[in-house]
Amino acid sequence: MKKLALDLSPLRIRDFRLLYAGASISGFGSMFTMVAIPYNVAILTNDPLMVGLLGVCELIPLLFMSFVGGALADYVDRRKLIIWSELAAAVLIGLLLLNSVLGEQQLWLLFAIAAVSATITGVHRPAMDSIMPRLAPPEMMPAVGALNSLRWQVGLIGAPILAGLLLAGPGLPWVYGIDLLTFVVALACLVRLGAVPPPEKADRPSLRSVVDGLRYARSRKELLATYVVDINAMLFAFPMALFPFLAKDLGGEAVLGLFYAAFAIGALLVTLTSGWTSRVHRHGLAVTIAALAWGGGIVILGLADSLWLALLGLVIAGGADMISGLFRGVIWNQTIPNHLRGRLAGIEMLSYMTGPMLGNTRAGLTARWWGVGGSVVWGGVVCMVGIVAMVALLPEFLRYDGREGIAHKEAEEAARAEAIAVGAIT
């Protein structure tokens, strides 16, 4: 049991502990709004496609800002980027609160805030993802990934259930108000975090620096595979836009939060028993198996004719996605040199966020043709077929060994330090 238990050792590091606390608190509040905005659009339009189109509004600015945010994270203090992003997000939540209490709600404002929120995320997430390897050593990255998963899953379990109860009772203003309060508390933790200066001789943000990051990602086949496998899984088998309509047939508003929470319950079960992940070195194979299990869980959800079976499918999918996410994160955090970490974090964000955004749109559109259940089932089937095809084209991914990746990173950073010392990098 000790070998399976969650590793808490990174929390002994002061700055990691402060960052973790702030991110946990603001993340918990953000889960309230994650449920509220799609629900808000659903009750105003009663149209699955309109809910799915939220993803399109978020995708367009994210495609641009992920590269900008990644380049900034490699050039300026990552702590400052995180704090300013949190402040900007708090302003948006304040606007949502006002929209929910002042007269007739404006649908256009919901879409506008979704787009601006994605813009802020494009700065926030690369800074957050790239700061982690600066606060904890490489050997702790599996534990860091598990702890980050834990904070997300606690939020995804507790916040949606509470949000669903609030939506069925006091209403939208309470949901947005709680989210706004969590930002205030989180900022109190984040401002105490020590400075995280950029790497020595950091690349100035420019088109050239962005291209350098893309070239590096293209040169690493195992990195490319993590992006492609995840985008495939989310594009074809991400059903979240359909949750309000699935819940309507299986219990109504009172059970809506359970659909979001079931994902997190599966992921939490994996996280709490994640001690075994540090002893797995075939990370590519682990990601592939987990992605196939994700598709299988989504198929169960689509075929379910009862609430418990639908939730079981989501628990399976959530656990599989967590395994995939843990090992993808280990590949990224253990093997990418620090001077490129922000730009690669931007590319990673595109892979794990554009997939769900486009997946929501795909789900809403195909639900018009095949019905809600058909959209979910066929999405899961196509997801599994696509994963098999992709790993057949990238066999290096199945053979990837994490120990070789760490050695490669150490050699790259040593070569860069030597180049700086002799003046080859100015």
N, C-alpha and C positions, 0 to 999 in steps of 0.2 A: 504493500500500500504506500510506503514511503517513496518508492520509485515512481508511482503514479501521481503522487500529490503535486499540487500547484507549487511552483518554485517562487518564493517571495523575496529572494535575495536582492533584486534590484531596488526594492523599497528601502534598503539600508543606505542608499545614496541620497543625500539631502535634496539636491536639485531635481533628481528624477522623482522623488517623492512629492515635491511641490508641483511639478509639471503634471504628474499623474493625478493629484488631487484636483487641480484646476480643470484639467481636461475631463475628468470624471463628472464633475458637477455641471459644467456647461453642456457636456454631452447628454447627461440625463435630461436636462431641460429641453434640449434640441429634439429629443425623441417625442416630446409632447407636440411640438409643432410639426414634426414629420407625419404624425397621424392627423393633425388638425387641418392642414392645408388641403390634402386630397379630399378629406371629408367635406371641407368647406366648398370646394369646387363641385363635388358630387351632389350636395344638397341644392346648390344653386342651378345646376344644369341637368342633373339626372342622366348624364351621358358618359359612358366609360371612355370614349375617345377623348373627351375634354380633360378628364383626369390624366390620361396617358400623355396628352400634349404638354403637361407640366414638365415632363422629361425633356421635350424639345426646347422649351424655354430655358432650361438649365444647361442643356448641352452646348448651345451656340456660344455663350460667353466662356464656358469651361474649356472649350477647345482652344481658345486663345490664351486665357489666363493661366492655364496649367503650365505653359511654357514660360510665361512672364514670371509667375510665382516661383517656379523652379530656379530660374536664373537669379532672381532676387535672393532666394534662400542660400545660394552659393556665394553671395557677395556682401550681404549685410548681416547684422546680428539677428539670428533666427528668433530669439526671444522677443525682440521688438515687433517683428512681423506678426507673431502670434497674438501679442497684446492688442495691437491696433486692429487686427482682424476681429478679435472678440468684441471690441468696442463697436465696430461697424455693424456686426451681426446683432448686437443688442439694440441698435437704433432701428433696424428692420423689424425686430420683434415688437418694438414699441409702436410702429406703424400698423402692424397687424392687429395689435390690441385696440388701437383707435378705430380701425376699420370695422372691428367686430361690435363696437359699442355706439358709434356715432351714425345713427340713421341707417339708410339702406346700404348693404354691403356692396362693394364694387368688385366685380369679377376681374376686371383688367388689372386692378392693383395686386391681386393674388398672383397673377402671372408675372407682373413686373417685379414683385418682390422675389419670386422664385428665380428670376434671371439675375437680379443683383446679388442674391444670396450665393448663387453659383460663382459669380465673379469674385466674391470675398473668399469663398472656399478655395478658389484657384490660387490664392496667396497663402491661406491658412494651412491647408493640408500639406503642401511640400515642406513648409517650415516645420510643421509638427512632425512629419515622418522623418525628416533629415536631422532633427535635433536629437532624436533618440540614440543613434550610435555615438553621439558626442557625450552623452551622459552616462552610458554604461558600456563596459567592454564587450568585444565580439562574443566571448563565450557565454555571455548572459542574454544574447539576442533571442534564443528560444523562450527564455523566461519573460523577457520584455514583451515579446509577441503574445504570450499567454495572458500576461497582466493587462495589456491593452485590450485583448479580447474580453477579459472579465469585465472591465469597465463598460464596454459597449453592450455586453449581454445583460448585465444588471440593468442598464438603462432600457434596453429593448424589451426586457421582461416587465419591469415595474412601471415604466413611464407609459407605454401604450395601454396597459390595463387601467391605470389611473386616468389616462386621457379619455378612454372609452367611457368610463363611469362619469367623468365630468361632462362629456358631451351629452350623455343621456340625462344629466341632471342640471347643474348650474349653467352649462353652455360654453361656447367658444371663448369668451373673455377670460374665464378662469384658466383655460389651457395656455393661452398666450401670456397671461400675467405670471404664471408660475415659471415659464421659460425665461421671461425677462428677469425675474428675481435670481435665478440660478447664474445668469451672466455676472451679476453684481458680486455674488459670493466667489465665483471662479476667478474673477479679476483680482480679488484680494489675495489669492494664492499666487497667481502668475506674476504679479509685480515684485514679489520677493525672490523670484528666480534670478540666479546669477547671470551675468552677460555671457553670451555664446558668440564670440567673435568669428568672423569668416576665416576660412583656411588661408594660410600664407600664400601670397601672390595669387589671390582669388581672381577668377576671370570676371571682368566687368560685364554686366548684363548687355547683351547685344544679340543680333541675329547670328553672328558667328558662334557665340558661346552656346546658343540653343542648338545650332547645327552640330557642334562638337558633342553635345549630350546625345543627340539622336544617332550620330555615327557610333558612339560607344555602345549604345543599346543594340544597334544593328550588329555590331561585332560579337556580341555575346548571345549565342543561340539559346542558351538556357533562360536568359532574361526574356528574349522574344517569345519563347514558348509560354512563360508565365502570363504574359500579356494576352496572347492569342487564346489560350485555353480559357482564361477567365472571361474575356469578352464574349466568346462563343457561348459559355454557360449562361451568362446573364442576358445576352441578347435574345436567346431563344427560350429561356426558361425562368424568367423573372416575372412573377405574377402579382406583385404588390399593388399595381393599379386596379386589379380586379378584386381586392379584398373587400371593399364596401359592398360589392355585388354578391360575392360568395357568402359573406356574413348575412346579407339580407335573406337568403334562402335557408340559412342554418341557425338562425337565432336572433338576427337583428342587431341593432346598435350596441346592445349590451355585451355581445360576444365579439365585436369588431376588434377590440384590443387583444383578444386571445390569438387572433391570426398573426399579428405582429409579434406577440410574445412567444408563440410556438417556435418560430425561427430561433429566437434567442435561447429558449430552453434547451434545444438541441445543441446549440453552440456552447452553452454554459456547461452542459454535461461533459463535452469534450475538454473545455478549458480546465475544469476542476480535476480532471484526470490526465493533464497534459505533460506530466513528468516524463513520460515515455518519449516525447518528441525529441529530446536532446540526445537520445541514443539512436535516432534514425538518421542516416546519412544519404540515402537514395531519395532526395527531396523531390526530384522530378516525378518519379514513380508514385510517390505518395500523393502529389497534387493531381495526377491523372486519375488514380483510383477514386479520390475524393470527388472530383468533378463528375465522374460517371454516377456516383452515388447521389449527388445533388440532382441530376436529371431524373433518377429513379424516384426520389422523394416527391418531385414536382408532378410526376405521372400519377402517383398515389393521390395527391391532392386533387387533381383534375377528375379522377374517377370516383372520389368519395361521395357517398350519398348520406353521410352522417357527420356531425360535428367532430366526434372523436377521431374518425378515420382521416378527416381533412387535417386535423391538428397533428396526428401521427406522421402524416406525410411531410408536414412542415418541420416537425422535430428532426426527422431523418435528414431532410434537406439542409436545415440549419447546422446540424452537427457535421455533415459532409463539407459544407462551405467553410466552416471553422477550421477543419483540418487543412483544406486547401489554402486558406488564408494564412494560417500559421507557417506553413512551409514556404509559401511564396514570400512572406515577410522575412523569413530566415535567409533565403537566397539573396534578397535585396540587401538586407542590413549587414550580412556577414561579408559580402563580396564586392560591393561597390565602393571605390575610393572616396574619401571624404570630400575632395574638391569637386566631385561630380554628383554628390549625393542629392543635392537640392534639385538639380535638373532631372535626374533620373526619378526622383520622387514625383515630379510633375508628370512624367510619362506614366509612371505607375498609377497616379491618380486618374489619368485618362482611361486606363485599362479597367480599374475597378469601379469607376463612376459612370463612364459613358455607357458601359454595358447595361446596367440597370435602367438608366434613363431611356435608352433606345428600347430596352426590353419592355418597359412600361408602355411605350407608344405602340410597340409591336403587339403586346397583349391586348390593348384597347382596340386596335384596328382589327385584329383577327377575331376578337370576340363578336364583332358585328357580323362576320361571315359564318363562323363555326359555333357561336354561342360561347358563354363564359367557360364551361367545362371543356369544350373542344379546344379552345385556345390554350388552356393550361396543359392538357394532355399532349397535344401534338408539339407544343413547345418543348416539353421534356424529352420526347422521343428524338426530335431533331437535334437537341442539345447533345445527347449521347452519341448519335451518329457523327456529329461534327467533331467531337473530341477524339473519337477513334481515328478519324481521317487526319486530324491535325498532328497527332503524335506519330502517325505513320510517316508524315512528311518531315518531322523533326525528331528522329530517333535518338539524337544526342540528349534530348531532355530526359528520356527514360533511363539513360546511363549516368546522368549527372550525379556526382558525389560532392557533398558539401565540404569535405576536408580539402579537396583540391581547389575549391572556390576560395577558401580562406587563404591558402598559400598563394594563389594568384593575386589576390588583393594586396597582401603584404609585399609581394614583389613589385607591384605597380607603385605603391606608395613609397617604397624605398628608392625606386628609380626616379620618381618625381622629386623627392627630397635631395637626391644627389644632383639632379639637374638644376634645382634652385641654388644649391651651394656653389656650383661652378658658374652660375649666371646664365644658364641656357634658358631659364624661364624668368622673365622680368615683369 
